[in-house]
Every structure is written in structure tokens, then in C-alpha cells.
Amino acid sequence: MKLKYSFKEGFGVRTTQSCRLWIFKILAMMFFIVIFVSTQIPRYSGYLLRSLQGPIDPDDSELLDYIRNEILEPPSNEPYNLLGKSNVALLSPDDSEHFYREVLEIIFKDKRGGFFVEAGALDGETMSNTLNLERDQDWTGLLVEPDKLDYEALRTKNRKAWSANVCLSPSPYPSKEMLSQHIHYAGPMAVRLGFKMRAMHALASYSSQKTIGNSWFAKVQCIPLESLLYAMNVSRIDLLVLDVEGAELDIFKHFDLAKFDVQVICMEWKKTDQLDRISKNLERKGYKEVARNLEDLVVIKKGSPYMPKQPLTLTTNYTTASSVREVKMGV
């Protein structure tokens, strides 16, 4: 009985060892199969594979995740850090600044808690068309500024709006573009003047030969406006301000106004002889011109609650579409 027991015990040990050996061989084989397969299948992202089929959709999920995680920066909870009255540029606004300030005060005088998008936000204070709405009427929104130095200054202002250090893409997909970097000569008035002298940054493809010959350029990331809004889950914009030195029409060309409820649009267009055509094009898309000052245009969506019910005249004389030396606003 003792020998029989020892035989069974020995057989069991050998069987266990044999099973362990086979398990080890199987696991090793599976490991090498995984390694082999992984080296044979290219590791391309779904984003790349989709983009190979054509321009990526503005609401592509991977693109929107990237925008949320890498581009958008949240509003500040800190007190404002503004130059205020020490900013000489703000104390002496040019006609364009005065025009927009007066028109927007009339349009949004009773509106609190609105949402804006300002492209070409500079330092977030100098020449800003949205700061007063944000500070005095509890608005928030998105500030877009592609220039690195301008954007760094913008972040120090502690604006209560989201911000993005990108340019609005003139194409329906993300791209890298060359942005002019005008030489900034520091001097005793540089800080007090804010960034007004840096307000003429433009993409190289929209710059004049003179500008190209007198500027440095830096490559910047451009993102479609639609993609930024999708990433923020925003579909209604009370005020859209475009001051992007020549790229405005291409941005509009690839921005579906039927998908987004944009109430008021302010835009600058240097080629003033084309403003009538631009105004008529926006009218076909459901907007009505309400004010114009040389290269500055304001349109409101037809049927918008912001459309003035009574014509009114601003305190300063400006040029309207009918060339009258005052701004007439109304239905």
C-alpha cells in the first residue's frame, strides 16, 4: 500500500509539473503572437484615418476633446487686473472704438448674462468690445487671440470669459498659419498704451506686400469657429465680434449661421468699397445692417429681440449704408 501511494503521489506531481509547463508554453506563445500582431498593424489614430478620407468634420469627437483639454482656458475667479484710467489708449479711443461702444450700449442696454465671442481680443482690455458687457452686465463668452504675447497679457487681466490662444481658421478644418509679428519697440509709454500698437496682426495670406516686408512671422494654430463652439456646447451667441484683419469673409464662408443662433455681428473690413456687397450677403442669410462707420459694420438677426424698435441717432456722426452722416438704427 505504501508503494502504491507513492506511485500515485509521484504521478500527481509529474502531472502538475507537466500542466504548468504547457500553461507556460501557451502563455509564451500568446505573448509572442500579440507582439507580432502589434508590430504588423500601424498605430494610427482614428483622427488621422478619418482625415485621410477628406477634411475632418468640425464636430469630430477627437478634435473636440483636444480643444477642451489643450486649447480652451476657463474664466478667472480672481479680481480684474486692468490698467484702467492709466491706459492712455482707453482714454483716447479712436472713432471705431467710440462707434462700437455707443452702438453696443444701445443694443444691449438691458441685457444681462449674455454670451459673446470676440476674435482678435488683443490683451483683453485695449480696444475690447466686450469688456464692458462682461464687467458691468455679467456677460461671459470666448476670447480668441492668436498672438502669444497678446494672449499672455490677456490672461493677466483675469477676464470672466473662456479664452483660446488660436486664430479662427479661414478653412473648414484646423490648420497652421503664419501670423505677422509687428516689431514692438519698448518705451516709457509702452505699458500705458497697452497693446493698441499691436492691433494689426494678420495671417500672411491676408497681409499686404508692405506688411510682409516689414514684419516677422510666427506659425500659429487655427481652429474653425464651429469647432470651438461645439467643444463648449454653445449654440447661441448674443454678440460675435470679428476683427481678424482680412480673414473675416473666409471665416463666415465656413461658419454655418443656420446651425448657430448668432444675434448680433460686429465686423471690420478694410476694403470699404466691398461693404455694400458684404452687407447684402449677410442680409440674404437673415441679417439686417443697423450701423456702419467706414470699415466697421454692425448687423442684427432679423426678428432678434435686440433689433431697435425705434430709429435713433448716435451722439457722434458716422456713415451709414445710405451715406447719411449719422447712424440710423431700427427695423
C-alpha positions in Angstrom: 0.0 0.0 0.0 2.8 2.3 0.7 4.4 1.8 -2.7 1.1 2.3 -4.4 0.5 5.5 -2.6 4.0 6.8 -3.5 3.3 5.9 -7.2 0.1 8.0 -7.2 1.8 10.8 -5.4 4.6 10.8 -7.9 2.3 10.6 -10.8 0.3 13.6 -9.5 3.5 15.7 -9.1 4.6 14.9 -12.6 1.2 15.7 -14.0 1.1 19.1 -12.2 4.5 20.0 -13.5 3.5 19.0 -17.0 0.4 21.2 -16.8 2.4 24.1 -15.6 4.9 23.7 -18.4 2.1 23.6 -21.0 0.5 26.7 -19.5 3.8 28.5 -19.6 4.3 27.5 -23.3 0.8 28.6 -24.2 1.2 32.0 -22.4 4.6 32.5 -24.1 3.1 31.7 -27.5 0.3 34.1 -26.9 2.7 36.8 -25.8 4.8 36.4 -29.0 1.6 36.4 -31.1 0.5 39.7 -29.5 3.9 41.2 -30.1 4.0 40.1 -33.7 0.5 41.3 -34.5 1.1 44.7 -32.8 4.2 45.2 -34.9 2.3 44.4 -38.1 -0.7 46.8 -37.5 0.2 50.5 -37.9 -0.7 52.5 -34.8 -2.6 55.4 -36.4 -5.2 57.4 -34.6 -8.8 57.3 -35.7 -8.5 61.1 -36.3 -5.8 60.5 -38.9 -7.6 57.7 -40.6 -10.8 59.9 -40.8 -8.8 62.9 -42.1 -7.3 60.7 -44.9 -10.9 60.5 -46.3 -11.1 64.3 -46.6 -11.3 67.4 -44.3 -12.1 66.4 -40.8 -15.6 67.4 -39.6 -15.7 70.4 -37.3 -17.6 68.3 -34.7 -15.2 65.4 -34.7 -15.1 63.9 -31.2 -11.3 63.6 -31.0 -10.9 67.1 -32.2 -13.3 68.5 -29.7 -11.6 66.5 -26.9 -8.3 68.1 -27.9 -9.8 71.6 -27.9 -11.3 71.1 -24.4 -8.2 69.6 -22.9 -5.4 71.6 -24.7 -6.8 74.9 -26.0 -9.7 76.3 -24.0 -8.8 78.0 -20.8 -11.5 78.8 -18.2 -12.7 82.1 -16.9 -10.7 83.6 -14.0 -12.1 83.8 -10.5 -9.6 86.5 -9.5 -10.4 90.2 -9.4 -9.8 92.2 -12.6 -6.3 93.3 -13.2 -6.8 96.2 -15.6 -4.8 99.3 -16.5 -8.0 101.3 -16.4 -7.5 105.1 -16.4 -3.7 104.7 -16.6 -4.2 103.2 -20.1 -3.9 106.3 -22.3 -5.2 104.3 -25.2 -8.5 103.8 -23.4 -8.8 107.5 -22.5 -8.4 108.5 -26.2 -10.5 106.0 -28.2 -10.5 106.3 -31.9 -13.7 106.6 -34.0 -14.0 102.9 -34.4 -13.9 102.2 -30.6 -16.3 105.0 -29.9 -18.6 103.8 -32.6 -18.8 100.2 -31.3 -19.1 101.3 -27.7 -22.0 103.5 -28.4 -23.8 101.1 -30.7 -23.4 98.1 -28.3 -24.6 100.2 -25.3 -27.8 100.9 -27.2 -28.4 97.4 -28.4 -27.6 95.6 -25.1 -28.5 98.2 -22.6 -30.9 96.0 -20.7 -29.3 92.6 -21.4 -27.6 90.8 -18.5 -25.9 87.4 -18.7 -25.3 87.3 -22.4 -22.7 85.3 -24.3 -20.1 86.8 -26.7 -17.3 85.6 -29.0 -14.5 88.2 -29.6 -11.9 87.2 -32.2 -8.9 89.5 -32.2 -9.2 90.1 -28.5 -5.6 91.6 -28.1 -4.8 91.9 -24.4 -8.4 91.7 -23.3 -8.6 95.4 -22.4 -7.3 97.6 -25.1 -9.9 98.2 -27.8 -12.1 95.5 -26.3 -15.7 95.5 -27.5 -16.8 93.0 -24.8 -15.1 94.1 -21.5 -17.9 96.5 -20.5 -20.6 93.9 -21.1 -18.7 91.3 -19.1 -17.8 93.6 -16.2 -20.9 95.7 -16.0 -23.7 93.3 -17.2 -22.4 89.9 -16.1 -21.7 88.6 -19.6 -19.3 85.8 -20.4 -18.0 84.3 -23.6 -15.0 83.3 -25.6 -11.9 85.5 -26.2 -9.8 84.4 -29.2 -6.3 85.8 -29.7 -3.6 84.0 -31.7 -0.6 86.2 -30.8 1.4 84.7 -27.9 2.4 88.0 -26.2 -1.1 89.5 -26.6 -2.6 86.3 -25.2 -0.3 86.2 -22.2 -1.3 89.7 -21.4 -4.9 88.8 -21.8 -4.7 86.1 -19.2 -3.3 88.5 -16.7 -6.4 90.7 -17.0 -8.5 88.0 -15.2 -11.3 88.2 -17.7 -14.5 86.3 -16.7 -14.6 84.5 -20.1 -13.1 81.5 -21.7 -10.1 82.1 -23.8 -8.1 80.4 -26.6 -4.6 81.1 -27.9 -5.5 80.3 -31.5 -6.7 82.0 -34.7 -10.1 81.3 -36.2 -9.4 79.1 -39.2 -10.1 80.5 -42.6 -10.8 76.9 -43.7 -13.4 74.4 -42.5 -10.7 72.4 -40.7 -7.8 73.0 -38.4 -4.6 74.3 -39.9 -1.3 76.0 -39.0 -0.9 79.5 -40.5 1.8 82.2 -40.4 0.8 85.3 -38.3 2.6 88.6 -38.6 4.6 89.8 -35.6 5.0 93.5 -35.8 8.1 94.7 -34.1 7.2 96.2 -30.8 9.6 98.9 -29.6 9.5 99.2 -25.8 9.5 102.7 -24.4 8.2 104.8 -21.5 4.6 104.7 -22.9 4.6 101.1 -23.9 2.8 99.7 -20.8 0.4 102.7 -20.5 -0.6 102.4 -24.2 -1.4 98.7 -23.6 -1.4 96.7 -26.8 -3.0 99.1 -29.2 0.1 99.3 -31.3 0.0 95.6 -31.7 -3.6 95.5 -33.1 -2.7 94.9 -36.7 -1.6 91.3 -36.6 -2.8 89.4 -39.7 -2.3 86.0 -41.3 0.3 86.1 -44.0 -2.2 85.0 -46.7 -4.2 88.2 -45.9 -1.3 90.6 -45.5 -0.2 93.2 -47.9 3.2 93.1 -49.5 4.2 96.1 -47.4 3.2 94.3 -44.2 5.0 91.2 -45.2 8.2 93.1 -45.9 8.2 94.8 -42.5 7.1 92.0 -40.2 8.3 88.9 -38.6 6.0 85.9 -38.8 5.3 83.0 -36.4 3.3 79.8 -37.0 0.1 79.7 -35.1 -2.7 77.1 -34.7 -6.0 77.9 -36.3 -9.3 76.2 -35.3 -12.7 76.6 -37.0 -15.1 78.7 -35.1 -17.7 75.9 -35.3 -15.3 73.5 -33.6 -14.6 75.9 -30.7 -18.4 76.4 -30.1 -19.1 72.6 -30.4 -16.3 72.0 -27.8 -18.0 74.5 -25.4 -21.5 73.1 -26.1 -22.6 76.6 -27.2 -25.2 77.2 -29.9 -26.4 80.7 -29.1 -24.2 83.8 -29.4 -25.6 87.1 -28.5 -22.6 89.0 -29.9 -20.0 87.9 -32.4 -17.1 90.3 -32.9 -14.7 89.7 -35.8 -11.6 91.8 -36.0 -9.1 89.5 -37.7 -7.5 91.7 -40.3 -8.8 90.3 -43.6 -9.9 86.7 -42.8 -13.5 87.6 -41.9 -15.1 86.6 -45.1 -13.4 83.2 -45.3 -14.4 82.6 -41.6 -18.0 83.4 -42.5 -17.8 81.2 -45.6 -17.1 78.2 -43.4 -19.4 79.1 -40.5 -22.9 77.8 -40.8 -25.2 80.5 -39.4 -28.1 78.1 -39.7 -26.6 75.9 -37.0 -25.8 78.6 -34.6 -28.1 81.3 -33.3 -25.9 84.4 -33.7 -27.9 87.5 -32.8 -25.6 90.4 -33.4 -22.4 90.6 -35.6 -19.8 93.3 -35.5 -17.0 93.1 -38.1 -14.3 95.2 -39.6 -13.5 95.1 -43.3 -10.7 97.3 -44.6 -11.9 97.3 -48.2 -14.7 99.7 -47.6 -15.8 99.6 -51.3 -16.9 96.0 -50.6 -19.0 96.6 -47.6 -22.2 97.0 -49.5 -21.7 93.6 -51.1 -20.9 92.0 -47.7 -24.0 93.6 -46.1 -26.2 92.3 -48.8 -24.7 88.8 -48.5 -25.4 88.8 -44.7 -28.9 90.1 -45.5 -29.5 87.0 -47.6 -28.5 85.0 -44.6 -31.2 86.6 -42.4 -29.4 89.7 -41.1 -30.1 93.5 -41.3 -27.5 96.2 -41.3 -28.1 98.7 -38.5 -25.0 100.7 -38.3 -21.8 101.4 -40.3 -18.7 103.5 -39.7 -16.3 103.5 -42.6 -14.8 100.0 -42.3 -17.0 98.9 -39.3 -20.3 97.1 -39.8 -23.0 96.0 -37.3 -25.8 93.6 -38.4 -28.6 92.1 -36.3 -30.5 88.9 -37.0 -34.0 89.7 -38.3 -36.6 89.1 -35.6 -34.0 89.4 -32.9 -35.1 91.0 -29.6 -32.1 93.2 -29.9 -33.4 94.9 -33.0 -34.3 98.5 -32.0 -37.9 99.3 -32.4 -37.4 103.0 -32.9 -34.9 104.7 -35.1 -32.3 106.6 -33.1 -29.3 108.8 -33.8 -25.9 108.4 -32.1 -24.2 111.4 -30.4 -21.4 111.2 -33.0 -22.0 111.4 -36.7 -21.0 108.3 -38.6 -21.5 106.9 -42.1 -24.4 104.5 -42.8 -25.1 102.4 -45.9 -27.0 105.3 -47.4 -24.1 107.7 -46.8 -26.1 109.8 -44.3 -23.8 111.4 -41.7 -25.5 109.8 -38.8 -26.3 106.3 -37.6 -29.9 105.4 -38.0 -31.0 102.2 -36.3 -34.3 100.4 -36.3 -36.4 98.0 -38.1 
